[in-house]
C-alpha cells in the first residue's frame, strides 16, 4: 500500500527481567482498518501494544506515527498522538460519574459539569451508545463501563483505538454491539487494534490479522486470504507430525480414577462462567487429553482440580471419594499429583533449594520429621536419588531451583508430583517452553506412569502432544467440553474446527 | 554501611571537627573499660529482639513495622506483673511468669495484626505502624494512672526490687541475663526458620505464596502465627530491657528500638545469626557515639544522625543490590537472544 500507515512499529524488542516478551516485532496499523492481534495468552500481544501506548518502554526498535519517528514515554504522549488504549482492567474512577471520568484530566479550574454532561450525551447518542452521563461508574455493569472507556477515547478524538480482549467480559449481545461500533468507527477513517485469542471474533471483525507466538510475529495476513484453520495452526505452532501414539488396550473395564460431575466455576462478580458443566471420567491406566486453544478455561479447570479455587457447582471424585470440598492439602494426602503449567510461579519456589522444593508438599507429613525437626539427612538422600533417577542437571540437592534450566526445573516438579500422585496426576502444559530433548523425556515419564495404572489428565495446547499420548481426547472451548473422542476418531482438521468453536455436528458434516 | 560512616565523617567536617580523631574516639573509647565495653551488649540486647521481630515476618514477606509498640506492650506487662508479684512470689519464679506473660500479651498484640491481614487483607504495614501509637498511648496512660510511682511526681513507675532483676552476668557491669536470652532467641529463631516444618512453611509462603498455596499451605494461618511470634519477640525485648537494664518504666524510653531493629534486620538480610552481629555493631555505635559526644565536643545528637545515615544507606543498599541483580539478568538474556 502506498499510503503511509498511521502507526508503524519497527523491530521492537522488550525484555523483562527473566523473559523475552517481544522479539523483533514489526507491524503496521493503517487508517480505516481493523487490525486483529491474535495469539495465545503470553504470546506478547498486550506487551507490544503497551509499548505503543507508552506503558512500557521498548528496549530496542522504533515507533513511527504518520511516518515520523516518535518517542512515547507515557500514555499522555500516546494520547497526544491520537492513540488510546482500553485495558483489560478498566481505568475508571469508580466513585465518579460517567462525565467526570471522561473529562478527567482534560479540564482545568472551574468548569460547568452540566455542559459536559450534554456533550457526553451527544457523543454517546452519535455512536448509538445507551449511556447515562450522570450515572456513577460503580453502579454500571461491565459492558457499560467499557463503553465509557470507549467514549473517553472518542472524546479525546483518538485516531487509533487499542482494545485488549474487549469481549472477555461481555455477553454475546454486548459483543455484537461492540463489533458493530468497531466497524463503524473504522469506516470513519480511524484505526482499531483488537487484541484477542478468539478466532471467531477475528473472522467477524478484522480486516487484517497479525498472529503472534512466543513474542514474535508469525503471520500478517488479510482476512480475505486466510481461514480459521490456518490461523489456528499459526497460533498454536508447529504442524502436527506423525503420531507417536501406540494404542494399548482400551481400559474401559478399569476402575475410574478421577471423575468430574457437572463441574462449574463462576466468577461471582462478573457472572461469567470460567468453566461450565464439565463432566468426564479418567480411568486407571488411561491418559485423557484435554485439547483447546489456551484461554478457554484450562486454568480454571486446573484450579478446580488442585483445590486452588472452590467449585461453584458439581463434584470431583477421586477413586470414588468426593473431594469437592477438601483443600489442596487433603487432596495431596489422598494421592493427587499436579504439574502446573507455570512451574516458576506455582510449581516451584525458585529462590529455594531443590531439597526444599521436594519438601514443599510434604511439610505436614510425619515421616519427614525427626523429633520436631525436618529430617534433613533423609531429605538430602531422597533429593539426590531423584536427581539421579530423573537425570536432573544440577550441582546437587542444595542447588537453588532458579539456577536450573527450564527443562530441569520441570523434571524436579515431575519427580515430586509423580511420587505424590499415587492415584491421579494432572499435567497442565507439561512441556511448555521446553526443548525437544526435555520434551521427549517428560513424555516418556508420563507414559510410564500410565503403565503403572495411574489415571492421568493431560491438558495441553500442543496438538502433537495430545495426539501422541492420549487414549481419549476431550476438546474444551469457552469453558465447556464440546466432545470426548477416542484418539483415532479425530484428525487434525476435525480437532482444529472443534477447538475453533464449531459444534461436533457441523464438524462431521464438513468431513 | 561504610558509605553511611563516610557520609557521617563528611558531616563532621562541616561541623569543623576532625573526622579521623572523632571516629577514633568513637571506636577507641569502647575498649577503655569493661563497663563501657559491656554496655555495648546491653544496648544490643533489645535491638536483637526487635530485629528478630522484623526479620521473622519479613521471611513470610510481611512487614511488621510495629515492633516498637510490641516492645512497649512487653515492657508494660513486665513492669506491671513484676510490681504486683515481687513481694509475694520468689524472684526467679516471678521472672519466669513475667517472661511467659509478655510472650502472651505481645503475641496477642502482634497476632491480631496478622489476623487482620488474613481475615480482611488489611495492610499489615500500616496496621502495625499505627498499632505502635496505640501501644505508646496505652503505656503513657498507665504511667499516669495505675502504674504511677508512689510519689506521684513523674510519669514513671516505682523501681523494681532487686529480686526481680535479671541477674548480672559480668560483675561490675550492667550486662545482664537478658543478653543470653537474646542470643538464645536468635539461635532459636534460626532453628525455627531453617530446621522445622513451621519455619519452612513461613519461608515458603514468603518466597512463593502461590506455589505454597498449591502445596496445601494455608498462608492465612501462617500470617497469624508469624505475627504472633514476631510480637512475642519484640515484647520479650521490652521485658529484658525493663527487668534487666532499666529496672523501672519511664515514659517514652528507648523510642528508637523498633526503627533500629528494622535496619539491623535488613543489614543482616533477615538472618537471625547475622542479627547478633549487626545488633552488636549498632550497640557499639550507640555507646561510642554517646562517649564521642562527651569527649570530642560533638553534639550528642550527632550519634543519631550517624545511626540514621548508616541505616538509610543499609536500606538503600538493599534496593540497589536488587536493581543490579535485575539488570544483570536482563543483560544475560539479551546476550542469549542475540547469540
Interface residues (C-beta under 8 A of the other chain):
Chain A: X13 X15 X16 X17 X18 X19 X20 X23 X59 X306 X307 X308 X327 X328 X329 X330 X331 X332 X338 X340 X345 X346 X347 X348 X349 X350 X351 X352 X356 X359 X360 X361 X363 X364 X368 X369 X372 X373 X374 X376
Chain B: X191 X195 X196 X197 X200 X201 X203 X204 X207 X208 X210 X211 X212 X213 X214 X215 X216 X217 X218 X326 X329 X330 X333 X334 X337
